[in-house]
Amino acid sequence: MRIASAAEIAALTAHQPDPAAVQPPEPGSEAALTQPLPLPDAPAPRGFKLNLHPDWRKPHDHPAWASRLQQETWRTGVLLVWDQDLKRIIGLSASQALHLLADIHSCDQWPQEGIILGVPMSRIVLSQPDRPPEAILVDQIVLSPAETAALLNLLHDNEPALRKRAEADEVDKRRCLGRVCAILLNAAAKQRAQLARGETNPDLPADQPAQSDSS
C-alpha cells in the first residue's frame, strides 16, 4: 500500500467544489424539479413540508402508519401537514396553499392562538334539502403560533413556485375537462346518427328492437 503524497492530495482536492460555494437550486425551478430525489427518510412524528415535484417523481416516504388513502394524499398533495399521534395527513393543492397564505395574513389572532388546518369539505343534510351546503374542515390539526410562523415563512419563500404550480394545475384541469366534454359530445352525436338511420335504440339490448307506435 502506498500513501499519497501531499502534492497528490492537493491536486485531487483542487478539483472538488467548495460545499459553501455550491448554491442549492431555487425551490420550484427547473433544476430543483429535475435533480435526483434524496433517499426517503422516515418523516418526523409531526410536521409539514412542500412537495413541488411532479406526482410521478414524488418519493414514497409517507409515514409507516398511513392508510392507502393517506398514502395517495401524501403522493398528490403539494402542502403536506401530518400528525402521528392523531394519525392524520392533510394534503393541500398549490392553489389551496396560496389561499392559506392569504388567510394567515388576514388573521390577527394566529401569533397568540395559532391556526387550525384541515381538509375543506361541504356537508349536506339529506333530511333538510332546502338547507345550503355547510363548509367544514375534517381531519383537523392545530398548529401552535411557532409552527404557524414557520409555515408562513415556508409559504412565503416558495410563493412564486406555488403560483407556477397552481397555474399548471389549472391548465391540466381545463385540458381534462375539455377531453370529457369531447367524449360526451362524440357519444351524443353517434346516438343521434343511429336514431336518424332508424337503427335500434342504442339504450336497448341488441336482441330487443325498439317498438314503434302502430296507433
Contacts in CASP RR format, 6 or more apart in sequence:
PFRMAT RR
TARGET T0000
AUTHOR 0000-0000-0000
METHOD contacts of the structure
MODEL  1
MRIASAAEIAALTAHQPDPAAVQPPEPGSEAALTQPLPLPDAPAPRGFKL
NLHPDWRKPHDHPAWASRLQQETWRTGVLLVWDQDLKRIIGLSASQALHL
LADIHSCDQWPQEGIILGVPMSRIVLSQPDRPPEAILVDQIVLSPAETAA
LLNLLHDNEPALRKRAEADEVDKRRCLGRVCAILLNAAAKQRAQLARGET
NPDLPADQPAQSDSS
4 12 0 8 1.000
24 32 0 8 1.000
25 31 0 8 1.000
25 32 0 8 1.000
25 35 0 8 1.000
26 32 0 8 1.000
26 161 0 8 1.000
27 50 0 8 1.000
27 52 0 8 1.000
27 157 0 8 1.000
27 158 0 8 1.000
27 161 0 8 1.000
28 52 0 8 1.000
28 158 0 8 1.000
28 160 0 8 1.000
28 161 0 8 1.000
28 164 0 8 1.000
28 165 0 8 1.000
29 161 0 8 1.000
32 52 0 8 1.000
33 52 0 8 1.000
33 53 0 8 1.000
33 54 0 8 1.000
33 57 0 8 1.000
37 53 0 8 1.000
37 57 0 8 1.000
37 59 0 8 1.000
38 59 0 8 1.000
39 59 0 8 1.000
40 59 0 8 1.000
40 60 0 8 1.000
40 61 0 8 1.000
41 61 0 8 1.000
42 61 0 8 1.000
42 63 0 8 1.000
42 64 0 8 1.000
43 49 0 8 1.000
43 61 0 8 1.000
43 62 0 8 1.000
43 63 0 8 1.000
43 82 0 8 1.000
45 83 0 8 1.000
45 84 0 8 1.000
45 85 0 8 1.000
46 82 0 8 1.000
46 83 0 8 1.000
46 84 0 8 1.000
46 85 0 8 1.000
47 81 0 8 1.000
47 82 0 8 1.000
47 83 0 8 1.000
47 147 0 8 1.000
48 79 0 8 1.000
48 80 0 8 1.000
48 81 0 8 1.000
48 82 0 8 1.000
48 147 0 8 1.000
48 151 0 8 1.000
48 154 0 8 1.000
49 79 0 8 1.000
49 80 0 8 1.000
49 154 0 8 1.000
50 78 0 8 1.000
50 79 0 8 1.000
50 80 0 8 1.000
50 97 0 8 1.000
50 154 0 8 1.000
50 158 0 8 1.000
50 161 0 8 1.000
50 162 0 8 1.000
51 58 0 8 1.000
51 77 0 8 1.000
51 78 0 8 1.000
51 79 0 8 1.000
51 80 0 8 1.000
52 78 0 8 1.000
52 94 0 8 1.000
52 158 0 8 1.000
52 161 0 8 1.000
52 162 0 8 1.000
52 165 0 8 1.000
55 75 0 8 1.000
55 76 0 8 1.000
58 75 0 8 1.000
60 71 0 8 1.000
60 75 0 8 1.000
61 74 0 8 1.000
62 70 0 8 1.000
62 71 0 8 1.000
62 74 0 8 1.000
62 75 0 8 1.000
62 89 0 8 1.000
63 70 0 8 1.000
63 74 0 8 1.000
63 82 0 8 1.000
63 84 0 8 1.000
63 89 0 8 1.000
65 84 0 8 1.000
65 87 0 8 1.000
66 74 0 8 1.000
66 89 0 8 1.000
70 89 0 8 1.000
73 80 0 8 1.000
73 89 0 8 1.000
73 90 0 8 1.000
73 91 0 8 1.000
74 80 0 8 1.000
74 82 0 8 1.000
74 89 0 8 1.000
74 91 0 8 1.000
76 91 0 8 1.000
77 91 0 8 1.000
77 92 0 8 1.000
77 93 0 8 1.000
78 91 0 8 1.000
78 92 0 8 1.000
78 93 0 8 1.000
78 94 0 8 1.000
78 97 0 8 1.000
78 162 0 8 1.000
78 165 0 8 1.000
79 90 0 8 1.000
79 91 0 8 1.000
79 92 0 8 1.000
79 93 0 8 1.000
79 94 0 8 1.000
79 96 0 8 1.000
79 97 0 8 1.000
79 100 0 8 1.000
79 155 0 8 1.000
80 89 0 8 1.000
80 90 0 8 1.000
80 91 0 8 1.000
80 92 0 8 1.000
81 89 0 8 1.000
81 90 0 8 1.000
81 91 0 8 1.000
81 92 0 8 1.000
81 117 0 8 1.000
81 118 0 8 1.000
81 141 0 8 1.000
81 143 0 8 1.000
82 88 0 8 1.000
82 89 0 8 1.000
82 90 0 8 1.000
82 141 0 8 1.000
83 141 0 8 1.000
86 141 0 8 1.000
88 139 0 8 1.000
88 140 0 8 1.000
88 141 0 8 1.000
89 139 0 8 1.000
90 117 0 8 1.000
90 118 0 8 1.000
90 119 0 8 1.000
90 139 0 8 1.000
90 141 0 8 1.000
91 119 0 8 1.000
92 100 0 8 1.000
93 166 0 8 1.000
93 169 0 8 1.000
94 162 0 8 1.000
94 163 0 8 1.000
94 165 0 8 1.000
94 166 0 8 1.000
94 169 0 8 1.000
95 166 0 8 1.000
95 169 0 8 1.000
95 170 0 8 1.000
96 120 0 8 1.000
97 155 0 8 1.000
97 162 0 8 1.000
98 155 0 8 1.000
98 159 0 8 1.000
98 162 0 8 1.000
98 163 0 8 1.000
98 166 0 8 1.000
100 117 0 8 1.000
100 155 0 8 1.000
101 152 0 8 1.000
101 155 0 8 1.000
101 156 0 8 1.000
101 159 0 8 1.000
101 162 0 8 1.000
104 110 0 8 1.000
104 115 0 8 1.000
104 148 0 8 1.000
104 151 0 8 1.000
104 152 0 8 1.000
104 155 0 8 1.000
107 115 0 8 1.000
110 145 0 8 1.000
110 148 0 8 1.000
111 145 0 8 1.000
111 148 0 8 1.000
111 149 0 8 1.000
112 145 0 8 1.000
113 145 0 8 1.000
114 142 0 8 1.000
114 143 0 8 1.000
114 144 0 8 1.000
114 145 0 8 1.000
114 147 0 8 1.000
114 148 0 8 1.000
115 142 0 8 1.000
115 143 0 8 1.000
115 148 0 8 1.000
116 137 0 8 1.000
116 140 0 8 1.000
116 141 0 8 1.000
116 142 0 8 1.000
116 143 0 8 1.000
117 137 0 8 1.000
117 140 0 8 1.000
117 141 0 8 1.000
117 142 0 8 1.000
117 143 0 8 1.000
118 137 0 8 1.000
118 138 0 8 1.000
118 139 0 8 1.000
118 140 0 8 1.000
118 141 0 8 1.000
119 137 0 8 1.000
119 138 0 8 1.000
119 139 0 8 1.000
120 135 0 8 1.000
120 136 0 8 1.000
120 137 0 8 1.000
121 135 0 8 1.000
121 136 0 8 1.000
121 137 0 8 1.000
121 138 0 8 1.000
122 133 0 8 1.000
122 134 0 8 1.000
122 135 0 8 1.000
122 136 0 8 1.000
123 133 0 8 1.000
123 134 0 8 1.000
123 135 0 8 1.000
123 136 0 8 1.000
124 131 0 8 1.000
124 133 0 8 1.000
124 134 0 8 1.000
125 131 0 8 1.000
125 134 0 8 1.000
143 151 0 8 1.000
155 162 0 8 1.000
190 202 0 8 1.000
191 202 0 8 1.000
194 200 0 8 1.000
194 202 0 8 1.000
195 201 0 8 1.000
200 206 0 8 1.000
200 208 0 8 1.000
200 209 0 8 1.000
200 210 0 8 1.000
201 210 0 8 1.000
204 210 0 8 1.000
END
